[in-house]
Amino acid sequence: MRAAVTHGVAHIEGIHRVRHGIELDRVTRVVDGELHLADINLKLEPGAFIVLLGRTRAGKTSLLRLLAGLDKPTSGRLLVDGADVTHVDVRRRDVAMVYQQFVNYPSLTVYENIASPLRLAGKLSKQDIDRRVRETAAALRLEPFLQRLPAELSGGQQQRTAMARALAKDASLLLLDEPLANLDYKLREELRAEMRQLFRNRPAVVVYATTEPTEALLLGGKTVVLHEGRLLQQGPTLEVYQAPATERVGQVFSDPQMNLWDVEITADAGARLSPEVTFPLSGHLRALAPGRYRLGVRAHHVRLARAAPDDVRIPAHVEVEEVSGSETLVHAAHAGLALGAQVEGVHRHPYGAPVELFVPPSKMFVFGPEGRLVAAPPFTPEEPAYGQN
C-alpha cells in the first residue's frame, strides 16, 4: 500500500478503466466488534458524481476506503464491470484519493507534487507529463505557484495541489474525503463554487464525502445518505433533499437540524400542534387521514413575521440565539415543543422573551409513526439556499 496511501493520494494501476460501473454488493464491515458499514448495496455508474452525506461516524470514510481497496469488507463483494475485485491488491487499482488534510510531499515543488503519480505510473512521456501538469494546474489556478514548496502556500493552495495531483492521475475512480473540512469559511466557499465544474464531463466515477447538506446541494449529482453505517436513501440530490424518505434523512439533510413536532390530524381535516395552535389542512396535507404524526419543518422556513395569510402562528419564548454572519438561529419553545428558526439579520432577544414564529404549511413534511415520509411539499426544481426565505 506504499503508493496507495502516501501523502493523501492513492495512485494505483492495473485494473482497466471502468466502463460499466462499480457495485457494492451487500457489503458489511465490522472492526473489533464495532459496526462500520451494514449491508450496503450501491451502484456507481461511469461518469457519475456521488455525494456521500452523513454526520461524523456515519461510515463515509469506511466506504471510501473499501472503494479504494485500502480495507476489505467483513462480508459482501466489490464488483468492477461485473468482476469481483474484493480481494484485488490496492496497488492494482486505478484510484485517486484526496483526504481532508491538505497533505503534499513537503520536499517537492507544486509541479513535482502534481507530476508524481504520472512519473510513478511510467506510461507517459516527459512532454505529456508536462502538458497534463500544466493543464491541471491551470484548471485549479495553480500556475503561479508551480515552483513553490507546499510550506510556501496557503491552506487553500495546498488543498488545490492535492486535488490537482489526483485529477492529473486521470483515474477511473476519484474519491474525496471531506476535502474542504480543514479550510476556513471563505476558502471553502471559493472551492465549492469551482468543485462541480472541475469534475463535470469526466468519465471517472467521482465520490465526494461531506457532513454538510449545503455542500451536497451545491455539488448536485446524486446523494447517498449514510447514518451509523447504514445507507438510508439514495437518488438525485435535490429529490432526496425535497423528499427525505424518513425523519432521520430529513435531519441529516438539514442544517440547522429540521424541526420535528408531534401533531394530531383531526377528523374535521384540521391539525393540532398544541391546545393553542391548530390550523386547517391545505395543499399536500389535505390527504392525511386522522391520527398522530410527526411534522417536519426546516429552520430556514420558520419566520419571525407573517409572510402569507395561511402561515401558522406559534407563540413561543426565546431560549437562546446564535448569530452567524448576517443570520440568526433562534431557539425557542412552545408548550414543550423545541423550535428553531434561521432568520436573516442580527436579532437580540433576552432569555424568555415572548416571540411569534410563523410556519408556512406549504413547507411542512409529515412522517408516520415509524418515521416514514407520508407527505412532502410539492417538488420544485430549485430550492432556495439555506437561510433564504
Stockholm file with secondary structure:
# STOCKHOLM 1.0

chainA/1-389         MRAAVTHGVAHIEGIHRVRHGIELDRVTRVVDGELHLADINLKLEPGAFIVLLGRTRAGKTSLLRLLAGLDKPTSGRLLVDGADVTHVDVRRRDVAMVYQQFVNYPSLTVYENIASPLRLAGKLSKQDIDRRVRETAAALRLEPFLQRLPAELSGGQQQRTAMARALAKDASLLLLDEPLANLDYKLREELRAEMRQLFRNRPAVVVYATTEPTEALLLGGKTVVLHEGRLLQQGPTLEVYQAPATERVGQVFSDPQMNLWDVEITADAGARLSPEVTFPLSGHLRALAPGRYRLGVRAHHVRLARAAPDDVRIPAHVEVEEVSGSETLVHAAHAGLALGAQVEGVHRHPYGAPVELFVPPSKMFVFGPEGRLVAAPPFTPEEPAYGQN
#=GR chainA/1-389 SS CHHHHGGGCCCCCCSCCCSSCEEEEEEEEEETTEEEEEEEEEEECTTCEEEEECCTTSSHHHHHHHHHTSSCCSEEEEEETTEECTTSCGGGSCEEEECSSCCCCTTSCHHHHHHHHHHHHTCSCHHHHHHHHHHHHHHTTCGGGTTSCGGGSCHHHHHHHHHHHHHHHTCSEEEEESTTTTSCHHHHHHHHHHHHHHHTTCSSEEEEEESCHHHHHHHCSEEEEEETTEEEEEEEHHHHHHSCSBHHHHHHTCSSCCEEEEEEECTTSEEESSSSCEEECCGGGTTCCSEEEEEEECGGGCBSSCCSTTCEEEEEEEEEEEEETTEEEEEEEETTEEEEEEEESCCCCCTTCEEEEEECGGGCEEECTTSBEEECCCCCSSCCCTTCC
#=GC SS_cons         CHHHHGGGCCCCCCSCCCSSCEEEEEEEEEETTEEEEEEEEEEECTTCEEEEECCTTSSHHHHHHHHHTSSCCSEEEEEETTEECTTSCGGGSCEEEECSSCCCCTTSCHHHHHHHHHHHHTCSCHHHHHHHHHHHHHHTTCGGGTTSCGGGSCHHHHHHHHHHHHHHHTCSEEEEESTTTTSCHHHHHHHHHHHHHHHTTCSSEEEEEESCHHHHHHHCSEEEEEETTEEEEEEEHHHHHHSCSBHHHHHHTCSSCCEEEEEEECTTSEEESSSSCEEECCGGGTTCCSEEEEEEECGGGCBSSCCSTTCEEEEEEEEEEEEETTEEEEEEEETTEEEEEEEESCCCCCTTCEEEEEECGGGCEEECTTSBEEECCCCCSSCCCTTCC
//
